[in-house]
Amino acid sequence: MPILKFNGASEEQVKQYAKKIDELVDLIIAKPEAILMINNNNDVYVAENTNKRVYVEVDWLARPEEARTALVKHLTDFFGGDGITVSVKFTEINKNLYVNNNRMG
């Protein structure tokens, strides 16, 4: 169950990215109904004269490195460019997530 939490991105950007869930299914090996996207509505502040930042937190069950790098590229291709830096942090939530009383992982 990948959960993508976006900071520094607009609500509209996250909505547009959510339309790409079918592309993510093959990249990260997940069912489309298991992918969640949350717009944290948090601004990201950086020093003057530095790139604008989009910071994405990904909580998921452990996956191979290839899935991580594929997701990072997908996120960067969508949100990056035009002086925007995209950072992605992964947290493995194996056996620490419960859905409807069921332990995941």
N, CA, C and O atoms as a GROMACS GRO file, in nm:
protein
  420
    1MET      N    1   0.083  -0.118   0.000
    1MET     CA    2   0.000   0.000   0.000
    1MET      C    3   0.088   0.124   0.000
    1MET      O    4   0.119   0.176   0.107
    2PRO      N    5   0.127   0.171  -0.115
    2PRO     CA    6   0.205   0.295  -0.120
    2PRO      C    7   0.119   0.416  -0.085
    2PRO      O    8   0.008   0.433  -0.137
    3ILE      N    9   0.172   0.500   0.003
    3ILE     CA   10   0.107   0.625   0.040
    3ILE      C   11   0.205   0.736   0.004
    3ILE      O   12   0.314   0.743   0.061
    4LEU      N   13   0.167   0.822  -0.089
    4LEU     CA   14   0.252   0.932  -0.132
    4LEU      C   15   0.197   1.060  -0.072
    4LEU      O   16   0.081   1.095  -0.095
    5LYS      N   17   0.280   1.131   0.005
    5LYS     CA   18   0.241   1.255   0.069
    5LYS      C   19   0.324   1.369   0.010
    5LYS      O   20   0.446   1.366   0.013
    6PHE      N   21   0.255   1.469  -0.043
    6PHE     CA   22   0.320   1.577  -0.117
    6PHE      C   23   0.326   1.705  -0.036
    6PHE      O   24   0.229   1.745   0.027
    7ASN      N   25   0.443   1.767  -0.037
    7ASN     CA   26   0.467   1.896   0.026
    7ASN      C   27   0.528   1.988  -0.079
    7ASN      O   28   0.617   1.946  -0.154
    8GLY      N   29   0.482   2.112  -0.085
    8GLY     CA   30   0.537   2.207  -0.182
    8GLY      C   31   0.473   2.197  -0.319
    8GLY      O   32   0.513   2.270  -0.410
    9ALA      N   33   0.377   2.110  -0.336
    9ALA     CA   34   0.305   2.096  -0.463
    9ALA      C   35   0.163   2.150  -0.442
    9ALA      O   36   0.108   2.141  -0.332
   10SER      N   37   0.105   2.203  -0.546
   10SER     CA   38  -0.032   2.255  -0.535
   10SER      C   39  -0.131   2.138  -0.537
   10SER      O   40  -0.099   2.028  -0.580
   11GLU      N   41  -0.250   2.166  -0.489
   11GLU     CA   42  -0.355   2.066  -0.491
   11GLU      C   43  -0.384   2.021  -0.635
   11GLU      O   44  -0.406   1.903  -0.661
   12GLU      N   45  -0.383   2.116  -0.727
   12GLU     CA   46  -0.408   2.083  -0.868
   12GLU      C   47  -0.299   1.992  -0.924
   12GLU      O   48  -0.329   1.899  -0.999
   13GLN      N   49  -0.173   2.017  -0.889
   13GLN     CA   50  -0.064   1.931  -0.935
   13GLN      C   51  -0.082   1.788  -0.884
   13GLN      O   52  -0.062   1.693  -0.959
   14VAL      N   53  -0.118   1.774  -0.758
   14VAL     CA   54  -0.137   1.641  -0.700
   14VAL      C   55  -0.255   1.571  -0.767
   14VAL      O   56  -0.249   1.452  -0.794
   15LYS      N   57  -0.362   1.645  -0.794
   15LYS     CA   58  -0.477   1.586  -0.864
   15LYS      C   59  -0.437   1.538  -1.003
   15LYS      O   60  -0.479   1.430  -1.045
   16GLN      N   61  -0.356   1.616  -1.073
   16GLN     CA   62  -0.311   1.576  -1.206
   16GLN      C   63  -0.220   1.454  -1.198
   16GLN      O   64  -0.229   1.364  -1.282
   17TYR      N   65  -0.134   1.449  -1.097
   17TYR     CA   66  -0.045   1.334  -1.081
   17TYR      C   67  -0.126   1.209  -1.045
   17TYR      O   68  -0.091   1.099  -1.088
   18ALA      N   69  -0.231   1.225  -0.968
   18ALA     CA   70  -0.315   1.111  -0.929
   18ALA      C   71  -0.377   1.043  -1.052
   18ALA      O   72  -0.410   0.924  -1.046
   19LYS      N   73  -0.391   1.115  -1.160
   19LYS     CA   74  -0.444   1.056  -1.282
   19LYS      C   75  -0.346   0.956  -1.344
   19LYS      O   76  -0.381   0.884  -1.438
   20LYS      N   77  -0.223   0.953  -1.294
   20LYS     CA   78  -0.120   0.864  -1.347
   20LYS      C   79  -0.106   0.736  -1.265
   20LYS      O   80  -0.007   0.664  -1.279
   21ILE      N   81  -0.203   0.706  -1.182
   21ILE     CA   82  -0.195   0.586  -1.098
   21ILE      C   83  -0.174   0.461  -1.181
   21ILE      O   84  -0.098   0.373  -1.141
   22ASP      N   85  -0.239   0.452  -1.296
   22ASP     CA   86  -0.221   0.332  -1.379
   22ASP      C   87  -0.077   0.316  -1.426
   22ASP      O   88  -0.030   0.204  -1.445
   23GLU      N   89  -0.006   0.426  -1.445
   23GLU     CA   90   0.135   0.418  -1.482
   23GLU      C   91   0.218   0.367  -1.364
   23GLU      O   92   0.314   0.292  -1.382
   24LEU      N   93   0.181   0.408  -1.244
   24LEU     CA   94   0.256   0.368  -1.125
   24LEU      C   95   0.242   0.219  -1.094
   24LEU      O   96   0.335   0.158  -1.041
   25VAL      N   97   0.129   0.161  -1.128
   25VAL     CA   98   0.102   0.020  -1.099
   25VAL      C   99   0.216  -0.068  -1.150
   25VAL      O  100   0.264  -0.155  -1.077
   26ASP      N  101   0.257  -0.047  -1.273
   26ASP     CA  102   0.364  -0.128  -1.331
   26ASP      C  103   0.501  -0.092  -1.275
   26ASP      O  104   0.586  -0.179  -1.258
   27LEU      N  105   0.522   0.036  -1.246
   27LEU     CA  106   0.652   0.080  -1.197
   27LEU      C  107   0.684   0.026  -1.057
   27LEU      O  108   0.796  -0.016  -1.030
   28ILE      N  109   0.584   0.029  -0.970
   28ILE     CA  110   0.612  -0.005  -0.830
   28ILE      C  111   0.544  -0.134  -0.784
   28ILE      O  112   0.550  -0.169  -0.666
   29ILE      N  113   0.479  -0.203  -0.876
   29ILE     CA  114   0.414  -0.330  -0.848
   29ILE      C  115   0.312  -0.314  -0.734
   29ILE      O  116   0.335  -0.358  -0.621
   30ALA      N  117   0.202  -0.251  -0.766
   30ALA     CA  118   0.096  -0.228  -0.668
   30ALA      C  119  -0.039  -0.228  -0.739
   30ALA      O  120  -0.047  -0.200  -0.858
   31LYS      N  121  -0.142  -0.261  -0.665
   31LYS     CA  122  -0.277  -0.252  -0.719
   31LYS      C  123  -0.320  -0.106  -0.718
   31LYS      O  124  -0.287  -0.033  -0.624
   32PRO      N  125  -0.391  -0.061  -0.821
   32PRO     CA  126  -0.429   0.080  -0.825
   32PRO      C  127  -0.511   0.124  -0.705
   32PRO      O  128  -0.498   0.237  -0.658
   33GLU      N  129  -0.596   0.036  -0.656
   33GLU     CA  130  -0.680   0.074  -0.541
   33GLU      C  131  -0.601   0.083  -0.411
   33GLU      O  132  -0.651   0.135  -0.312
   34ALA      N  133  -0.478   0.035  -0.411
   34ALA     CA  134  -0.395   0.039  -0.290
   34ALA      C  135  -0.308   0.165  -0.284
   34ALA      O  136  -0.248   0.192  -0.180
   35ILE      N  137  -0.302   0.241  -0.392
   35ILE     CA  138  -0.216   0.361  -0.395
   35ILE      C  139  -0.296   0.480  -0.344
   35ILE      O  140  -0.404   0.512  -0.395
   36LEU      N  141  -0.241   0.546  -0.243
   36LEU     CA  142  -0.304   0.666  -0.187
   36LEU      C  143  -0.214   0.786  -0.212
   36LEU      O  144  -0.091   0.775  -0.205
   37MET      N  145  -0.274   0.900  -0.240
   37MET     CA  146  -0.200   1.024  -0.256
   37MET      C  147  -0.263   1.129  -0.168
   37MET      O  148  -0.384   1.148  -0.167
   38ILE      N  149  -0.178   1.197  -0.093
   38ILE     CA  150  -0.224   1.298   0.003
   38ILE      C  151  -0.151   1.428  -0.026
   38ILE      O  152  -0.028   1.432  -0.034
   39ASN      N  153  -0.227   1.535  -0.042
   39ASN     CA  154  -0.167   1.668  -0.054
   39ASN      C  155  -0.162   1.727   0.086
   39ASN      O  156  -0.266   1.762   0.143
   40ASN      N  157  -0.042   1.738   0.142
   40ASN     CA  158  -0.028   1.789   0.278
   40ASN      C  159  -0.053   1.939   0.289
   40ASN      O  160  -0.062   1.993   0.399
   41ASN      N  161  -0.064   2.006   0.175
   41ASN     CA  162  -0.086   2.152   0.174
   41ASN      C  163   0.019   2.227   0.254
   41ASN      O  164  -0.010   2.332   0.311
   42ASN      N  165   0.140   2.173   0.258
   42ASN     CA  166   0.250   2.240   0.329
   42ASN      C  167   0.339   2.310   0.229
   42ASN      O  168   0.376   2.255   0.126
   43ASP      N  169   0.372   2.434   0.261
   43ASP     CA  170   0.470   2.505   0.181
   43ASP      C  171   0.608   2.458   0.222
   43ASP      O  172   0.628   2.416   0.337
   44VAL      N  173   0.702   2.463   0.131
   44VAL     CA  174   0.840   2.427   0.160
   44VAL      C  175   0.922   2.555   0.145
   44VAL      O  176   0.922   2.617   0.039
   45TYR      N  177   0.992   2.593   0.251
   45TYR     CA  178   1.071   2.716   0.249
   45TYR      C  179   1.219   2.682   0.236
   45TYR      O  180   1.269   2.592   0.304
   46VAL      N  181   1.288   2.754   0.150
   46VAL     CA  182   1.431   2.732   0.126
   46VAL      C  183   1.502   2.868   0.126
   46VAL      O  184   1.438   2.973   0.123
   47ALA      N  185   1.633   2.862   0.130
   47ALA     CA  186   1.712   2.985   0.127
   47ALA      C  187   1.688   3.062  -0.003
   47ALA      O  188   1.650   3.004  -0.105
   48GLU      N  189   1.710   3.192   0.002
   48GLU     CA  190   1.696   3.273  -0.118
   48GLU      C  191   1.789   3.222  -0.227
   48GLU      O  192   1.893   3.163  -0.198
   49ASN      N  193   1.751   3.244  -0.349
   49ASN     CA  194   1.831   3.206  -0.467
   49ASN      C  195   1.852   3.056  -0.479
   49ASN      O  196   1.950   3.013  -0.541
   50THR      N  197   1.764   2.976  -0.422
   50THR     CA  198   1.770   2.832  -0.443
   50THR      C  199   1.642   2.788  -0.513
   50THR      O  200   1.543   2.861  -0.516
   51ASN      N  201   1.646   2.670  -0.567
   51ASN     CA  202   1.531   2.618  -0.640
   51ASN      C  203   1.411   2.598  -0.548
   51ASN      O  204   1.426   2.569  -0.429
   52LYS      N  205   1.293   2.614  -0.605
   52LYS     CA  206   1.169   2.577  -0.536
   52LYS      C  207   1.176   2.426  -0.512
   52LYS      O  208   1.238   2.354  -0.591
   53ARG      N  209   1.116   2.378  -0.406
   53ARG     CA  210   1.124   2.236  -0.371
   53ARG      C  211   0.987   2.171  -0.364
   53ARG      O  212   0.890   2.230  -0.319
   54VAL      N  213   0.984   2.048  -0.411
   54VAL     CA  214   0.871   1.959  -0.389
   54VAL      C  215   0.929   1.842  -0.310
   54VAL      O  216   1.025   1.778  -0.353
   55TYR      N  217   0.871   1.816  -0.194
   55TYR     CA  218   0.921   1.710  -0.106
   55TYR      C  219   0.811   1.605  -0.094
   55TYR      O  220   0.700   1.634  -0.048
   56VAL      N  221   0.843   1.482  -0.135
   56VAL     CA  222   0.745   1.374  -0.136
   56VAL      C  223   0.789   1.268  -0.037
   56VAL      O  224   0.903   1.220  -0.040
   57GLU      N  225   0.697   1.231   0.052
   57GLU     CA  226   0.722   1.122   0.147
   57GLU      C  227   0.645   1.000   0.098
   57GLU      O  228   0.525   1.009   0.069
   58VAL      N  229   0.713   0.887   0.090
   58VAL     CA  230   0.650   0.763   0.042
   58VAL      C  231   0.656   0.661   0.154
   58VAL      O  232   0.764   0.618   0.195
   59ASP      N  233   0.540   0.621   0.203
   59ASP     CA  234   0.530   0.511   0.300
   59ASP      C  235   0.483   0.390   0.222
   59ASP      O  236   0.380   0.395   0.154
   60TRP      N  237   0.558   0.280   0.233
   60TRP     CA  238   0.517   0.161   0.160
   60TRP      C  239   0.580   0.036   0.219
   60TRP      O  240   0.672   0.043   0.300
   61LEU      N  241   0.527  -0.078   0.176
   61LEU     CA  242   0.589  -0.205   0.210
   61LEU      C  243   0.716  -0.217   0.126
   61LEU      O  244   0.722  -0.165   0.014
   62ALA      N  245   0.817  -0.284   0.179
   62ALA     CA  246   0.947  -0.292   0.113
   62ALA      C  247   0.934  -0.336  -0.032
   62ALA      O  248   0.857  -0.427  -0.065
   63ARG      N  249   1.010  -0.269  -0.118
   63ARG     CA  250   1.013  -0.300  -0.260
   63ARG      C  251   1.159  -0.295  -0.307
   63ARG      O  252   1.244  -0.236  -0.240
   64PRO      N  253   1.187  -0.356  -0.422
   64PRO     CA  254   1.324  -0.354  -0.472
   64PRO      C  255   1.372  -0.213  -0.507
   64PRO      O  256   1.291  -0.123  -0.530
   65GLU      N  257   1.502  -0.196  -0.510
   65GLU     CA  258   1.563  -0.066  -0.544
   65GLU      C  259   1.515  -0.016  -0.680
   65GLU      O  260   1.499   0.105  -0.699
   66GLU      N  261   1.492  -0.106  -0.774
   66GLU     CA  262   1.445  -0.066  -0.907
   66GLU      C  263   1.311   0.007  -0.899
   66GLU      O  264   1.286   0.101  -0.974
   67ALA      N  265   1.225  -0.037  -0.807
   67ALA     CA  266   1.095   0.029  -0.790
   67ALA      C  267   1.114   0.170  -0.732
   67ALA      O  268   1.045   0.264  -0.772
   68ARG      N  269   1.208   0.183  -0.638
   68ARG     CA  270   1.236   0.315  -0.581
   68ARG      C  271   1.284   0.411  -0.688
   68ARG      O  272   1.231   0.521  -0.703
   69THR      N  273   1.385   0.369  -0.764
   69THR     CA  274   1.443   0.459  -0.864
   69THR      C  275   1.341   0.490  -0.974
   69THR      O  276   1.340   0.601  -1.027
   70ALA      N  277   1.258   0.394  -1.009
   70ALA     CA  278   1.154   0.420  -1.110
   70ALA      C  279   1.053   0.523  -1.060
   70ALA      O  280   1.012   0.611  -1.135
   71LEU      N  281   1.014   0.512  -0.933
   71LEU     CA  282   0.919   0.609  -0.877
   71LEU      C  283   0.983   0.747  -0.867
   71LEU      O  284   0.919   0.847  -0.898
   72VAL      N  285   1.107   0.754  -0.823
   72VAL     CA  286   1.176   0.883  -0.813
   72VAL      C  287   1.182   0.950  -0.951
   72VAL      O  288   1.156   1.069  -0.962
   73LYS      N  289   1.216   0.875  -1.053
   73LYS     CA  290   1.222   0.930  -1.189
   73LYS      C  291   1.084   0.978  -1.233
   73LYS      O  292   1.071   1.086  -1.292
   74HIS      N  293   0.981   0.899  -1.206
   74HIS     CA  294   0.844   0.936  -1.245
   74HIS      C  295   0.802   1.066  -1.176
   74HIS      O  296   0.745   1.154  -1.240
   75LEU      N  297   0.830   1.076  -1.047
   75LEU     CA  298   0.795   1.197  -0.972
   75LEU      C  299   0.875   1.318  -1.022
   75LEU      O  300   0.819   1.426  -1.039
   76THR      N  301   1.003   1.298  -1.046
   76THR     CA  302   1.089   1.408  -1.091
   76THR      C  303   1.049   1.454  -1.230
   76THR      O  304   1.048   1.574  -1.259
   77ASP      N  305   1.018   1.359  -1.318
   77ASP     CA  306   0.975   1.397  -1.453
   77ASP      C  307   0.846   1.478  -1.450
   77ASP      O  308   0.828   1.568  -1.532
   78PHE      N  309   0.757   1.447  -1.355
   78PHE     CA  310   0.629   1.518  -1.349
   78PHE      C  311   0.642   1.653  -1.278
   78PHE      O  312   0.597   1.755  -1.330
   79PHE      N  313   0.704   1.654  -1.160
   79PHE     CA  314   0.707   1.775  -1.077
   79PHE      C  315   0.832   1.861  -1.098
   79PHE      O  316   0.831   1.980  -1.065
   80GLY      N  317   0.938   1.805  -1.152
   80GLY     CA  318   1.064   1.876  -1.165
   80GLY      C  319   1.068   1.967  -1.286
   80GLY      O  320   0.968   1.986  -1.355
   81GLY      N  321   1.185   2.023  -1.310
   81GLY     CA  322   1.204   2.115  -1.422
   81GLY      C  323   1.173   2.257  -1.381
   81GLY      O  324   1.120   2.282  -1.273
   82ASP      N  325   1.208   2.350  -1.468
   82ASP     CA  326   1.182   2.493  -1.445
   82ASP      C  327   1.228   2.539  -1.307
   82ASP      O  328   1.155   2.611  -1.238
   83GLY      N  329   1.347   2.497  -1.266
   83GLY     CA  330   1.402   2.542  -1.138
   83GLY      C  331   1.339   2.478  -1.017
   83GLY      O  332   1.342   2.537  -0.909
   84ILE      N  333   1.281   2.361  -1.031
   84ILE     CA  334   1.218   2.292  -0.918
   84ILE      C  335   1.300   2.168  -0.886
   84ILE      O  336   1.332   2.088  -0.974
   85THR      N  337   1.334   2.153  -0.759
   85THR     CA  338   1.406   2.035  -0.710
   85THR      C  339   1.306   1.942  -0.645
   85THR      O  340   1.224   1.985  -0.563
   86VAL      N  341   1.312   1.815  -0.680
   86VAL     CA  342   1.220   1.715  -0.623
   86VAL      C  343   1.300   1.622  -0.532
   86VAL      O  344   1.397   1.560  -0.574
   87SER      N  345   1.258   1.614  -0.406
   87SER     CA  346   1.319   1.523  -0.309
   87SER      C  347   1.216   1.418  -0.271
   87SER      O  348   1.098   1.449  -0.255
   88VAL      N  349   1.261   1.294  -0.257
   88VAL     CA  350   1.171   1.184  -0.223
   88VAL      C  351   1.231   1.106  -0.107
   88VAL      O  352   1.346   1.063  -0.113
   89LYS      N  353   1.152   1.087  -0.002
   89LYS     CA  354   1.196   1.011   0.115
   89LYS      C  355   1.109   0.887   0.128
   89LYS      O  356   0.986   0.896   0.126
   90PHE      N  357   1.172   0.771   0.142
   90PHE     CA  358   1.100   0.646   0.155
   90PHE      C  359   1.103   0.597   0.299
   90PHE      O  360   1.206   0.605   0.367
   91THR      N  361   0.989   0.546   0.345
   91THR     CA  362   0.980   0.480   0.475
   91THR      C  363   0.911   0.347   0.453
   91THR      O  364   0.801   0.340   0.398
   92GLU      N  365   0.976   0.241   0.498
   92GLU     CA  366   0.916   0.108   0.487
   92GLU      C  367   0.830   0.086   0.610
   92GLU      O  368   0.876   0.097   0.723
   93ILE      N  369   0.705   0.053   0.586
   93ILE     CA  370   0.608   0.040   0.695
   93ILE      C  371   0.568  -0.106   0.717
   93ILE      O  372   0.458  -0.134   0.762
   94ASN      N  373   0.659  -0.196   0.686
   94ASN     CA  374   0.631  -0.338   0.700
   94ASN      C  375   0.580  -0.370   0.841
   94ASN      O  376   0.644  -0.337   0.941
   95LYS      N  377   0.466  -0.433   0.847
   95LYS     CA  378   0.403  -0.478   0.971
   95LYS      C  379   0.371  -0.364   1.068
   95LYS      O  380   0.343  -0.389   1.186
   96ASN      N  381   0.374  -0.239   1.021
   96ASN     CA  382   0.339  -0.124   1.105
   96ASN      C  383   0.215  -0.052   1.056
   96ASN      O  384   0.181   0.055   1.106
   97LEU      N  385   0.148  -0.110   0.959
   97LEU     CA  386   0.027  -0.049   0.905
   97LEU      C  387  -0.088  -0.147   0.919
   97LEU      O  388  -0.076  -0.265   0.885
   98TYR      N  389  -0.199  -0.097   0.968
   98TYR     CA  390  -0.321  -0.178   0.980
   98TYR      C  391  -0.430  -0.116   0.893
   98TYR      O  392  -0.449   0.005   0.894
   99VAL      N  393  -0.500  -0.200   0.818
   99VAL     CA  394  -0.611  -0.157   0.736
   99VAL      C  395  -0.731  -0.245   0.770
   99VAL      O  396  -0.726  -0.367   0.754
  100ASN      N  397  -0.837  -0.182   0.818
  100ASN     CA  398  -0.957  -0.257   0.859
  100ASN      C  399  -0.922  -0.374   0.953
  100ASN      O  400  -0.967  -0.487   0.934
  101ASN      N  401  -0.842  -0.342   1.053
  101ASN     CA  402  -0.800  -0.439   1.156
  101ASN      C  403  -0.703  -0.546   1.107
  101ASN      O  404  -0.669  -0.637   1.182
  102ASN      N  405  -0.657  -0.536   0.984
  102ASN     CA  406  -0.562  -0.633   0.930
  102ASN      C  407  -0.423  -0.572   0.923
  102ASN      O  408  -0.404  -0.462   0.870
  103ARG      N  409  -0.327  -0.644   0.976
  103ARG     CA  410  -0.188  -0.600   0.970
  103ARG      C  411  -0.133  -0.624   0.830
  103ARG      O  412  -0.145  -0.733   0.775
  104MET      N  413  -0.074  -0.520   0.773
  104MET     CA  414  -0.021  -0.528   0.637
  104MET      C  415   0.127  -0.562   0.642
  104MET      O  416   0.199  -0.519   0.733
  105GLY      N  417   0.172  -0.640   0.545
  105GLY     CA  418   0.315  -0.671   0.535
  105GLY      C  419   0.352  -0.790   0.606
  105GLY      O  420   0.469  -0.827   0.606
   0.00000   0.00000   0.00000
